[in-house]
Amino acid sequence: MEALTAENPMTGFEENENQKMIAQMIRDFGEKEIRPKMMEWDESQEFPVDLFKKLGELGLMGVLVPQEYGGSGFGYHEYVTAIAELSRIDGSIGLSMAAHNSLCTGHILQFASEEQKQKYLPKLATAEWIGAWGLTEPNTGSDAGNMRTVAEKDGDHYVLNGAKNFITHGKSGNVAVVIARTGAVGDSHGMTAFIIEKGTPGFSAGRKENKLGMRASETTELIFDNCRVHKDNVIGQEGEGFVQALKVLDGGRISIAALGLGIAQGALDVALQYSKERHQFNQPISNFQGISFKLADMATKVEAAKLLTHQAADLKNKGKSVNKESAMAKYYASEVAVENATDAVQIFGGYGYTKDYPAEKFYRDSKLCTIGEGTSEIQKLVISRAILK
């Protein structure tokens, strides 16, 4: 049985000491630094850059980055724990932390040259620099292969023209990894990844989105107007950008699963507490089966989402394919985030609909999880293809 246990990721995941330490650190930090300000940031849509600098000091902006590049050198279980604990307090902080780690930093970590890693990872891992990642365009969301942003070779440079949208940290980011077309439309080997620093002529941020939820996580356009990028800033080889992006998204799905898990847990936390404090008919509402069964469903969904997410994390740590498992985790955890947030609002009743109580924010924030980094429909496509092979 021993060999089976070692190989089988389904045998359960004991929380390791690192995870316990990270969880406690984030809870303490969150109560002091996030909770007092989060509704203010939400109302004003302020992206709190200083907070992310503090997260950098705690090692949370380079969780997966090896220590030789200034990162924490942890694995995916610790990473999932960190995102989930942040999102349990404020989903938009969890989202920005996840996007910085898994997309921009993750792309450089996985595919950049040693020279590029030495140059960018220490700045990103400490949050001296905030990272952005540009794949989505106004007309290409799920259909990223049809992107219109082009990069034309001109001597030792590439000249980029076009626009990206829904880019996390598009305005505040110091550096972006951007995928642009260097070949034919629709050719999966016709796209290339570039590292582009803020201040590069012809590279600017456009409109900032006014969003339903995740409002403290900045989302803007990126605009390229004859933006000249040196060939030294290409990640890997010309034509590899789209294939790299798909692999980055495989890992990125684990981070969105963790985000959904955290929101689902946060919604359960507040609903549970409120149900014990709120009295109707001379007893706490948690005494009523209509409420207690809702809470039972919410708690069960959280546990299932946690297992799926840590299974994907386990496979990722072992260097195995996570295509199907990360899609399952992302799909399930994000849907559960929406379901639990909806149930939390219901348990709070009229108060659930007001901004004085915490349920409505989980409700607004949760919806993004089913859309970002591949919609639930795209996850089902990935899963169905995997099981029908």
TIKOL-320365 format. One record per residue (C-alpha): residue number from 1; residue in one letter; y, x, z. Coordinates in steps of 0.5 Angstrom, whole numbers, plus 500, padded with zeros to 3 digits. Last residue first. Layout:
NUM / A / Y / X / Z
...
This chain:
389 / K / 523 / 481 / 449
388 / L / 524 / 474 / 451
387 / I / 525 / 476 / 459
386 / A / 531 / 481 / 457
385 / R / 534 / 477 / 451
384 / S / 534 / 471 / 456
383 / I / 537 / 475 / 462
382 / V / 543 / 478 / 457
381 / L / 544 / 471 / 454
380 / K / 545 / 468 / 461
379 / Q / 549 / 474 / 463
378 / I / 554 / 472 / 457
377 / E / 554 / 465 / 459
376 / S / 556 / 467 / 466
375 / T / 562 / 471 / 463
374 / G / 562 / 478 / 462
373 / E / 566 / 483 / 466
372 / G / 570 / 477 / 469
371 / I / 569 / 470 / 468
370 / T / 564 / 467 / 473
369 / C / 567 / 472 / 479
368 / L / 574 / 470 / 477
367 / K / 572 / 463 / 480
366 / S / 572 / 465 / 487
365 / D / 579 / 467 / 488
364 / R / 582 / 460 / 488
363 / Y / 576 / 457 / 492
362 / F / 576 / 463 / 497
361 / K / 584 / 462 / 498
360 / E / 583 / 455 / 499
359 / A / 578 / 456 / 505
358 / P / 583 / 460 / 509
357 / Y / 587 / 455 / 512
356 / D / 595 / 454 / 512
355 / K / 595 / 454 / 505
354 / T / 592 / 447 / 505
353 / Y / 587 / 444 / 501
352 / G / 582 / 446 / 506
351 / Y / 586 / 442 / 512
350 / G / 584 / 436 / 508
349 / G / 577 / 437 / 509
348 / F / 575 / 444 / 512
347 / I / 568 / 442 / 511
346 / Q / 570 / 440 / 503
345 / V / 574 / 447 / 502
344 / A / 568 / 451 / 505
343 / D / 563 / 447 / 500
342 / T / 567 / 449 / 494
341 / A / 568 / 456 / 497
340 / N / 560 / 456 / 497
339 / E / 559 / 454 / 490
338 / V / 564 / 458 / 487
337 / A / 561 / 465 / 491
336 / V / 554 / 462 / 489
335 / E / 556 / 462 / 482
334 / S / 558 / 469 / 482
333 / A / 552 / 472 / 486
332 / Y / 547 / 468 / 481
331 / Y / 550 / 471 / 475
330 / K / 552 / 478 / 477
329 / A / 545 / 479 / 481
328 / M / 542 / 476 / 474
327 / A / 546 / 481 / 470
326 / S / 545 / 487 / 474
325 / E / 537 / 486 / 474
324 / K / 537 / 485 / 467
323 / N / 540 / 491 / 465
322 / V / 539 / 495 / 471
321 / S / 535 / 500 / 467
320 / K / 532 / 506 / 472
319 / G / 536 / 512 / 475
318 / K / 533 / 511 / 482
317 / N / 540 / 509 / 485
316 / K / 541 / 504 / 479
315 / L / 534 / 501 / 481
314 / D / 536 / 500 / 488
313 / A / 543 / 497 / 487
312 / A / 540 / 492 / 482
311 / Q / 535 / 490 / 488
310 / H / 541 / 490 / 493
309 / T / 545 / 485 / 489
308 / L / 539 / 480 / 488
307 / L / 538 / 481 / 495
306 / K / 545 / 480 / 497
305 / A / 545 / 474 / 493
304 / A / 539 / 471 / 496
303 / E / 542 / 472 / 503
302 / V / 548 / 469 / 501
301 / K / 545 / 463 / 498
300 / T / 541 / 461 / 504
299 / A / 547 / 461 / 508
298 / M / 551 / 456 / 504
297 / D / 545 / 452 / 504
296 / A / 544 / 452 / 511
295 / L / 552 / 451 / 512
294 / K / 551 / 445 / 508
293 / F / 545 / 442 / 512
292 / S / 550 / 443 / 518
291 / I / 555 / 439 / 515
290 / G / 552 / 433 / 513
289 / Q / 547 / 434 / 519
288 / F / 553 / 433 / 524
287 / N / 553 / 437 / 530
286 / S / 557 / 442 / 526
285 / I / 562 / 437 / 526
284 / P / 564 / 439 / 534
283 / Q / 563 / 432 / 538
282 / N / 567 / 427 / 541
281 / F / 567 / 422 / 534
280 / Q / 570 / 428 / 531
279 / H / 571 / 435 / 533
278 / R / 573 / 442 / 529
277 / E / 572 / 448 / 533
276 / K / 564 / 449 / 531
275 / S / 565 / 447 / 524
274 / Y / 571 / 451 / 523
273 / Q / 567 / 458 / 525
272 / L / 562 / 456 / 520
271 / A / 567 / 454 / 515
270 / V / 570 / 461 / 516
269 / D / 564 / 465 / 516
268 / L / 561 / 461 / 510
267 / A / 567 / 462 / 505
266 / G / 567 / 470 / 507
265 / Q / 560 / 470 / 505
264 / A / 561 / 467 / 499
263 / I / 567 / 472 / 497
262 / G / 563 / 478 / 499
261 / L / 557 / 476 / 495
260 / G / 562 / 475 / 489
259 / L / 565 / 481 / 490
258 / A / 558 / 485 / 490
257 / A / 556 / 481 / 484
256 / I / 562 / 484 / 481
255 / S / 560 / 491 / 483
254 / I / 553 / 490 / 480
253 / R / 556 / 488 / 474
252 / G / 560 / 494 / 473
251 / G / 554 / 498 / 473
250 / D / 551 / 494 / 467
249 / L / 559 / 494 / 464
248 / V / 559 / 502 / 464
247 / K / 553 / 502 / 460
246 / L / 556 / 497 / 455
245 / A / 562 / 501 / 455
244 / Q / 559 / 508 / 453
243 / V / 555 / 504 / 447
242 / F / 562 / 502 / 445
241 / G / 565 / 509 / 446
240 / E / 560 / 513 / 442
239 / G / 564 / 513 / 435
238 / E / 567 / 519 / 437
237 / Q / 564 / 524 / 441
236 / G / 564 / 524 / 449
235 / I / 570 / 522 / 452
234 / V / 576 / 523 / 447
233 / N / 582 / 526 / 451
232 / D / 581 / 533 / 448
231 / K / 582 / 530 / 441
230 / H / 590 / 529 / 443
229 / V / 592 / 522 / 444
228 / R / 598 / 519 / 440
227 / C / 601 / 512 / 441
226 / N / 603 / 509 / 434
225 / D / 605 / 503 / 438
224 / F / 599 / 502 / 443
223 / I / 600 / 496 / 448
222 / L / 597 / 494 / 455
221 / E / 597 / 487 / 457
220 / T / 597 / 486 / 465
219 / T / 593 / 484 / 471
218 / E / 595 / 486 / 478
217 / S / 590 / 484 / 484
216 / A / 594 / 481 / 489
215 / R / 593 / 474 / 485
214 / M / 586 / 474 / 485
213 / G / 587 / 467 / 484
212 / L / 590 / 462 / 479
211 / K / 594 / 467 / 475
210 / N / 600 / 469 / 473
209 / E / 599 / 475 / 468
208 / K / 603 / 481 / 467
207 / R / 606 / 482 / 460
206 / G / 606 / 488 / 457
205 / A / 604 / 495 / 459
204 / S / 606 / 501 / 455
203 / F / 603 / 507 / 451
202 / G / 607 / 509 / 445
201 / P / 609 / 516 / 448
200 / T / 604 / 518 / 454
199 / G / 608 / 516 / 460
198 / K / 601 / 513 / 464
197 / E / 596 / 518 / 462
196 / I / 590 / 516 / 456
195 / I / 583 / 518 / 457
194 / F / 580 / 515 / 450
193 / A / 573 / 512 / 448
192 / T / 571 / 511 / 441
191 / M / 569 / 505 / 437
190 / G / 565 / 505 / 430
189 / H / 558 / 506 / 433
188 / S / 557 / 499 / 435
187 / D / 560 / 497 / 428
186 / G / 563 / 490 / 428
185 / V / 570 / 492 / 425
184 / A / 568 / 499 / 421
183 / G / 570 / 506 / 424
182 / T / 575 / 509 / 429
181 / R / 576 / 502 / 434
180 / A / 579 / 503 / 440
179 / I / 576 / 503 / 448
178 / V / 581 / 505 / 453
177 / V / 580 / 509 / 459
176 / A / 587 / 508 / 463
175 / V / 591 / 513 / 467
174 / N / 597 / 512 / 472
173 / G / 595 / 505 / 473
172 / S / 601 / 500 / 476
171 / K / 602 / 497 / 469
170 / G / 595 / 495 / 467
169 / H / 592 / 495 / 474
168 / T / 587 / 490 / 472
167 / I / 587 / 489 / 464
166 / F / 587 / 482 / 462
165 / N / 589 / 484 / 455
164 / K / 589 / 490 / 450
163 / A / 594 / 491 / 445
162 / G / 594 / 495 / 438
161 / N / 596 / 501 / 435
160 / L / 593 / 508 / 437
159 / V / 594 / 515 / 433
158 / Y / 589 / 520 / 434
157 / H / 591 / 527 / 435
156 / D / 588 / 534 / 432
155 / G / 590 / 532 / 425
154 / D / 591 / 525 / 424
153 / K / 585 / 521 / 426
152 / E / 586 / 513 / 426
151 / A / 585 / 509 / 433
150 / V / 585 / 502 / 432
149 / T / 586 / 496 / 437
148 / R / 583 / 490 / 433
147 / M / 576 / 489 / 437
146 / N / 571 / 486 / 433
145 / G / 565 / 489 / 438
144 / A / 568 / 486 / 444
143 / D / 566 / 479 / 442
142 / S / 565 / 477 / 450
141 / G / 573 / 477 / 450
140 / T / 576 / 479 / 443
139 / N / 582 / 475 / 441
138 / P / 587 / 477 / 446
137 / E / 583 / 484 / 447
136 / T / 578 / 486 / 452
135 / L / 576 / 494 / 453
134 / G / 581 / 497 / 457
133 / W / 580 / 501 / 463
132 / A / 585 / 502 / 469
131 / G / 585 / 507 / 474
130 / I / 590 / 509 / 480
129 / W / 592 / 516 / 481
128 / E / 593 / 519 / 488
127 / A / 587 / 514 / 490
126 / T / 583 / 520 / 493
125 / A / 577 / 519 / 488
124 / L / 582 / 518 / 482
123 / K / 586 / 524 / 483
122 / P / 580 / 528 / 484
121 / L / 576 / 525 / 478
120 / Y / 581 / 527 / 473
119 / K / 582 / 534 / 471
118 / Q / 575 / 536 / 474
117 / K / 572 / 530 / 470
116 / Q / 575 / 532 / 464
115 / E / 573 / 539 / 464
114 / E / 566 / 537 / 466
113 / S / 566 / 533 / 460
112 / A / 566 / 525 / 461
111 / F / 561 / 520 / 460
110 / Q / 558 / 518 / 467
109 / L / 564 / 520 / 472
108 / I / 569 / 518 / 467
107 / H / 567 / 511 / 466
106 / G / 566 / 510 / 473
105 / T / 573 / 512 / 475
104 / C / 576 / 507 / 470
103 / L / 570 / 502 / 470
102 / S / 566 / 502 / 477
101 / N / 571 / 505 / 482
100 / H / 578 / 502 / 480
99 / A / 575 / 496 / 478
98 / A / 571 / 495 / 484
97 / M / 577 / 497 / 489
96 / S / 582 / 492 / 485
95 / L / 576 / 486 / 485
94 / G / 575 / 487 / 493
93 / I / 583 / 487 / 494
92 / S / 583 / 481 / 490
91 / G / 577 / 478 / 494
90 / D / 581 / 478 / 501
89 / I / 577 / 478 / 507
88 / R / 570 / 478 / 505
87 / S / 572 / 481 / 499
86 / L / 573 / 488 / 503
85 / E / 566 / 487 / 506
84 / A / 563 / 486 / 499
83 / I / 566 / 491 / 496
82 / A / 564 / 496 / 501
81 / T / 557 / 494 / 502
80 / V / 556 / 494 / 494
79 / Y / 558 / 501 / 494
78 / E / 554 / 503 / 500
77 / H / 548 / 500 / 497
76 / Y / 550 / 504 / 490
75 / G / 550 / 511 / 493
74 / F / 555 / 515 / 496
73 / G / 558 / 522 / 494
72 / S / 565 / 520 / 498
71 / G / 569 / 523 / 492
70 / G / 573 / 529 / 492
69 / Y / 570 / 532 / 485
68 / E / 565 / 536 / 489
67 / Q / 564 / 530 / 494
66 / P / 560 / 527 / 488
65 / V / 564 / 520 / 486
64 / L / 560 / 514 / 488
63 / V / 565 / 511 / 493
62 / G / 571 / 514 / 490
61 / M / 577 / 509 / 492
60 / L / 573 / 508 / 498
59 / G / 574 / 515 / 501
58 / L / 578 / 512 / 507
57 / E / 584 / 516 / 505
56 / G / 583 / 512 / 498
55 / L / 583 / 506 / 502
54 / K / 590 / 508 / 505
53 / K / 593 / 510 / 497
52 / F / 590 / 503 / 496
51 / L / 594 / 499 / 501
50 / D / 600 / 503 / 498
49 / V / 599 / 500 / 491
48 / P / 600 / 493 / 494
47 / F / 599 / 489 / 488
46 / E / 604 / 484 / 489
45 / Q / 603 / 477 / 486
44 / S / 608 / 474 / 491
43 / E / 604 / 468 / 494
42 / D / 598 / 472 / 494
41 / W / 601 / 479 / 497
40 / E / 604 / 474 / 502
39 / M / 598 / 471 / 504
38 / M / 594 / 478 / 504
37 / K / 599 / 481 / 509
36 / P / 596 / 480 / 516
35 / R / 589 / 480 / 513
34 / I / 590 / 487 / 510
33 / E / 592 / 492 / 514
32 / K / 590 / 491 / 521
31 / E / 584 / 486 / 520
30 / G / 582 / 489 / 514
29 / F / 582 / 496 / 517
28 / D / 577 / 494 / 523
27 / R / 573 / 490 / 518
26 / I / 573 / 496 / 513
25 / M / 571 / 501 / 518
24 / Q / 565 / 497 / 521
23 / A / 562 / 495 / 514
22 / I / 563 / 503 / 512
21 / M / 559 / 505 / 519
20 / K / 554 / 500 / 518
19 / Q / 553 / 502 / 511
18 / N / 552 / 509 / 512
17 / E / 547 / 508 / 518
16 / N / 542 / 504 / 513
15 / E / 542 / 497 / 512
14 / E / 534 / 496 / 511
13 / F / 533 / 493 / 504
12 / G / 527 / 489 / 503
11 / T / 520 / 490 / 500
10 / M / 523 / 487 / 493
9 / P / 525 / 494 / 491
8 / N / 517 / 496 / 489
7 / E / 516 / 503 / 488
6 / A / 516 / 506 / 495
5 / T / 512 / 500 / 498
4 / L / 507 / 500 / 492
3 / A / 506 / 507 / 494
2 / E / 505 / 506 / 501
1 / M / 500 / 500 / 500
